[in-house]
Amino acid sequence: MIPTEKILLAAAKRRTIRSDQTNAVRLFDGVGDGFPGLQIDDFAGRWIAQTFGKTQPAIDPAVGYRSLYWKPLLKTSQTGPEYLAGERIEEPFCVLECGLKFEINFRAGHSPGLFLDQRINRMHLRSRAKDRSLLNTFAYTCAFGVAAAAGGGSTVNLDLSRQSLDWGKRNYEINQICAGDHDFVYGDVFDWLMRFQRRGRKFDIIVLDPPTFSRDRKEKVFRIQDHYGSLAALAADCLNPDGLLFCCTNFRAITFNEFLGTLRTAIDRPFKAVPGSMPPDFTGDRYLKTVWLQL
């Protein structure tokens, strides 16, 4: 049994984060909350407990979840979370993040649709997007695009999954943002960056949030440690003067300084680097490296 008092203490620490504007948070974060190997993401009372082992976690219903699901954090695991207790989640539902709505789907597979560790960076983007153009690469469900559009920007969301882009369109619409006023582009990011470059198309802001490892339709492999530099260089060539490039990775095998060094080597223009932030509910491993580059 996971110690109930530790979960209750962790939840109490997050009372200032959870509000009528935000109900999706990292409720428990491993060693940062006194119990290594356990993470709990709370999506409006519907919890996904994540462990590094194959043993289902035992959590007392008295801690207050509405639904409890479990997902082992295994590299080979690409399936959705497994039901443990409480209400079964059969359909997608919405959560709030800083007043914006996002569709969550526990049956969608590896991720339920929103990466909670990027909350602060999405809101920073929203504050800088007014009257600016955004290219959101590796868009997934277009959360960065929604934030920018809500802030008054024009957006292009680019991803290699039509299903994810359709999900992203729904995220626009549930926030009363007309998806038809924005672009959703299916295709490979490298191919499209080169295409934009040839056409002379530029953007004011570009988001680069690729997976650590992936394969495209032609079985071409992308690895953070090998290919992020060339990706960033291509993106920099598609920025307007004084453009903003947001770069991030959750690849744990490199440090922030190594990541920044890769960017400085790859981009042949001077830039000012401002580190991004992880939300305060992420109290454990600072695995996410994020930086805003003002070129």
Secondary structure, DSSP 4 states (H G I P E B T S, - for coil): ---HHHHHHHHHHTTTT-SSS--EEEEEEGGGGT-TTEEEEEETTEEEEEESSSSPP---GGG--SEEEEEE--TT--SPPEEEEES---S-EEEEETTEEEEE-TTSSS--S--GGGHHHHHHHHHH-TT-EEEESS-TTTHHHHHHHHTT-EEEEEES-HHHHHHHHHHHHHTT--GGGSEEEES-HHHHHHHHHHHT--EEEEEE---SEEE-TT--EEEHHHHHHHHHHHHHTTEEEEEEEEEEE--TTS-HHHHHHHHHHH--S--EEEE----TT--S----EEEEEE-
